[in-house]
Amino acid sequence: MKYVLLGILAALLIASMVPVLWRPQVQEDRIPIVWTTDDNPIRRHQIELFNSLHTTYRVVLDPANNMLEKVIVQSLAGVGPDVFDCYDGYWLHAFVRSGVALDCTDEMARRGVYAESMWPCVLPHTVLDGRLYGHAGNASPLAVWYNKKLFREAGIPEPTADWTWDECIDIAKRLTKVDDRGRPIQFGLMVDKNQWRLVFLGQWGANVFSPEGTRCILDAPAAQDATQFYADLIHKHHVIPTVSEETAIAASGGWGNSCTAQFAEGRGAMSIGGRWWLCLLRLPDFAGLELGAVTMPHGPTDRLFGEGRSSIVNKYSKNLEGALDFVAFMNGPEWNALVNKEADALGPVKKYHYGEYEQSFLHNPEHPEEEYNLVWRTAMENSVPEPASPFVNGNLVSRILLKHTDLMREGGKSGRQTMIDAAKEINAAIRETLKRDPELKTRYDELVAQGAPSAAE
């Protein structure tokens, strides 16, 4: 087994060297800072902003290696990026355990940057055990987008911040339409297949894991109730599409089957989504779309799980000062103003949405029609971190949940049974992880000995 693992590591290292050799050339008069992130066009604007204000360094985009394993292998080999992105607590645990994430708490403090300045929902992929390893690049809450034209044509008043789920269901039923053959052509409400849990588990007070991450607790009553409510929106109230209905709508033409695209084309009257949707909805193709946004309907609580993207400093960076300066730049007014202006979700730092910065956040002169930015700030205030587990890969957890919820969305099982089955499989995945990683198992056993729940059957 040892030689197999060494062979895999060698293959990954060789494969990772190819993109390194293809990195873009930079001006020789500046020190390059390589940033591994996604290929969103907005990243280029963020890079241009930093480069225009700093004459010593030049940030270079590297979107080809934005994967957990690649970053770790390249960094340990000394050819990794100077800064790399992190998307959840599991990723941060992996970066720290592998030794590639720099504890930059003191260096950030020297630059006037502290973790408490950021929105709480981004802290799990920025802070571990009280130490800061980078900075959030944005923060993403969820709210409800709605199509004003469809509301107006149906004679339905636009929703307000005090609405409830019962009111939302009633409105969604009135806005769901079928053709002469009874096939849905417009749904009252839509939600992304991977984001439903951020709303329903959040509002129902449920969590995916125990606080220590040692056990998946989706089989708890709160999670079962939340998922059954989601299932009822599909199969009892018929206001959210099944998997096959969603596919059929997408097959009729247009941009595709993403929730964002289907809403943009008028196939959904309302849709749960994020402010970053504006990156698509502002395109000329959708110039006629009359957008409105409102906070989530009130549930058992107003708690939501928020998301975000953080940038971590590589411990083995050859240009540490530049990497630290770039990451610290995300804490400043210029970065946050650009994120807010270009609707890359919300700026990661809380204060740039209040006080002297409030009006510029609430009212973008380039988009005066966007009168709903207060909605996103309120949603952000209600957003908390979604707990992750260091004992199982978060991508695997998402795949397991998607497999079971897709079956539920097609009517294959109830919402309650979905959570029981998903919890069982995720706990089995935790046990498999511990078999392969003695160091992680030692930490796990210590937590269980202190009273944390076990993933045992």
ZIHUGI-V275607 format. One record per backbone hydrogen bond with DSSP energy under -0.5 kcal/mol. NH is the residue of the N-H (numbers start at 0). CO is the residue of the C=O. E is the energy in kcal/mol with one decimal. If there is no record, write none. Layout:
NH,CO,E  NH,CO,E
This chain:
4,0,-2.5  5,1,-2.2  6,2,-2.2  7,3,-2.4  8,4,-2.6  9,5,-2.4  10,6,-2.3  11,7,-2.6  12,8,-2.3  13,9,-2.4  14,10,-2.6  15,11,-2.5  16,12,-1.1  16,13,-0.5  17,13,-0.8  17,14,-0.7  18,14,-0.7  19,15,-1.0  20,16,-1.9  21,17,-0.8  21,18,-0.5  22,19,-1.3  29,26,-1.4  30,55,-2.8  31,29,-0.5  32,57,-2.3  33,31,-0.5  34,59,-3.0  35,33,-0.5  35,82,-2.7  36,34,-0.7  42,39,-2.2  43,39,-0.6  43,40,-0.8  44,40,-1.0  45,41,-2.1  46,42,-2.5  47,43,-2.6  48,44,-2.0  49,45,-2.0  50,46,-2.9  51,47,-2.0  52,48,-1.0  52,49,-0.9  53,49,-0.9  57,30,-2.4  59,32,-2.9  61,34,-2.6  64,61,-0.5  65,62,-0.8  66,64,-2.1  70,66,-2.6  71,67,-2.0  72,68,-2.6  73,69,-2.8  74,70,-2.4  75,71,-2.5  76,72,-1.4  77,74,-1.3  78,73,-2.5  79,73,-0.7  81,33,-1.3  82,33,-2.1  83,311,-2.3  84,35,-1.5  85,309,-2.8  91,87,-1.8  92,88,-2.5  93,89,-2.4  94,90,-2.6  95,91,-2.7  96,92,-2.9  97,93,-2.0  98,94,-0.6  98,95,-0.8  99,94,-1.6  100,94,-1.2  101,312,-2.7  103,101,-1.2  103,131,-1.9  107,103,-2.9  108,104,-2.2  109,105,-2.1  110,106,-0.9  110,107,-0.6  111,108,-1.7  112,107,-3.1  116,113,-1.7  117,114,-2.0  118,347,-1.9  121,118,-1.6  122,119,-1.5  124,121,-0.9  125,122,-2.2  126,122,-3.5  127,130,-2.3  130,127,-1.9  132,125,-2.5  134,310,-2.1  136,308,-3.9  137,308,-1.2  138,345,-1.9  139,306,-2.9  140,138,-0.5  142,272,-2.4  143,293,-2.9  144,142,-0.6  144,270,-3.1  145,291,-2.6  146,268,-2.4  147,145,-0.8  147,289,-2.6  150,146,-1.8  151,147,-2.7  152,148,-2.7  153,149,-1.4  154,150,-0.6  154,151,-1.1  155,150,-2.5  162,159,-1.9  164,297,-1.2  167,163,-2.3  168,164,-2.7  169,165,-2.0  170,166,-2.4  171,167,-2.8  172,168,-2.3  173,169,-1.5  174,170,-1.2  175,172,-0.9  176,174,-0.5  176,185,-2.7  178,182,-2.6  181,178,-2.0  184,176,-2.5  185,176,-1.6  186,266,-2.5  188,238,-2.1  189,269,-0.9  191,271,-0.5  194,191,-1.3  195,191,-1.1  197,194,-1.0  198,194,-0.9  198,195,-0.9  199,195,-2.6  200,196,-0.8  201,196,-1.1  202,198,-3.3  203,199,-2.1  204,201,-1.4  205,200,-2.5  209,214,-2.3  212,209,-1.7  216,207,-2.0  217,207,-0.5  219,216,-1.8  223,219,-2.1  224,220,-2.8  225,221,-2.2  226,222,-2.3  227,223,-2.2  228,224,-1.9  229,225,-1.8  230,226,-2.5  231,227,-2.4  232,228,-1.7  233,229,-1.0  234,230,-2.9  235,231,-1.5  236,231,-3.0  237,231,-0.5  238,232,-2.5  239,232,-1.1  245,241,-2.3  246,242,-2.2  247,243,-2.4  248,244,-2.2  249,245,-1.9  250,246,-2.2  251,247,-0.6  251,248,-1.0  252,249,-1.6  261,257,-2.5  262,258,-2.1  263,259,-2.4  264,260,-1.6  265,262,-2.0  266,261,-2.4  267,261,-0.5  268,186,-2.8  270,144,-2.4  271,189,-2.8  272,142,-2.4  274,140,-0.5  276,273,-1.6  277,274,-2.0  278,275,-2.0  279,276,-2.0  280,276,-2.7  281,277,-2.0  282,279,-1.9  285,282,-2.1  286,283,-1.8  288,285,-1.8  290,288,-1.0  291,145,-2.0  293,143,-2.1  297,162,-2.4  298,300,-0.9  300,202,-0.6  303,381,-2.1  304,197,-2.3  305,303,-0.5  305,383,-2.4  306,139,-2.6  308,137,-0.9  309,85,-2.7  310,134,-3.0  311,83,-3.8  312,132,-1.9  313,81,-2.5  314,99,-3.1  316,313,-1.8  322,318,-2.4  323,319,-2.9  324,320,-2.4  325,321,-2.4  326,322,-2.3  327,323,-2.6  328,324,-1.5  329,325,-0.6  329,326,-1.1  330,327,-1.9  331,328,-1.7  334,328,-0.5  335,331,-1.9  336,332,-2.4  337,333,-2.0  338,334,-2.5  339,335,-2.3  340,336,-2.5  341,337,-2.7  342,339,-0.6  343,338,-2.1  344,342,-2.0  345,138,-2.3  349,116,-2.1  351,348,-0.9  352,349,-1.6  353,350,-1.5  356,353,-2.1  357,354,-1.4  360,356,-1.7  361,357,-3.0  362,358,-2.4  363,361,-0.5  364,362,-0.7  366,363,-1.9  367,364,-0.5  369,366,-1.9  370,368,-1.6  374,371,-1.0  375,371,-0.9  376,372,-1.7  377,373,-2.5  378,374,-2.4  379,375,-2.1  380,376,-2.1  381,377,-1.2  382,379,-1.2  383,303,-2.9  385,305,-0.5  386,384,-0.7  391,388,-0.9  396,392,-2.0  397,393,-2.1  398,394,-1.9  399,395,-2.4  400,396,-2.5  401,397,-2.5  402,398,-2.3  403,399,-2.0  404,400,-2.8  405,401,-2.4  406,402,-1.3  407,403,-1.8  408,404,-2.9  409,405,-1.3  410,407,-2.1  411,406,-2.9  417,413,-1.9  418,414,-1.6  419,415,-1.7  420,416,-2.6  421,417,-2.5  422,418,-2.4  423,419,-1.8  424,420,-2.0  425,421,-2.6  426,422,-2.5  427,423,-1.6  428,424,-1.9  429,425,-2.0  430,426,-2.1  431,427,-2.0  432,428,-2.3  433,429,-2.2  434,430,-1.5  435,431,-1.2  436,432,-1.0  440,436,-2.2  441,437,-2.1  442,438,-1.6  443,439,-2.5  444,440,-3.1  445,441,-1.8  446,442,-1.9  447,443,-2.5  448,444,-2.5  449,445,-1.1  450,447,-1.7  451,446,-2.4
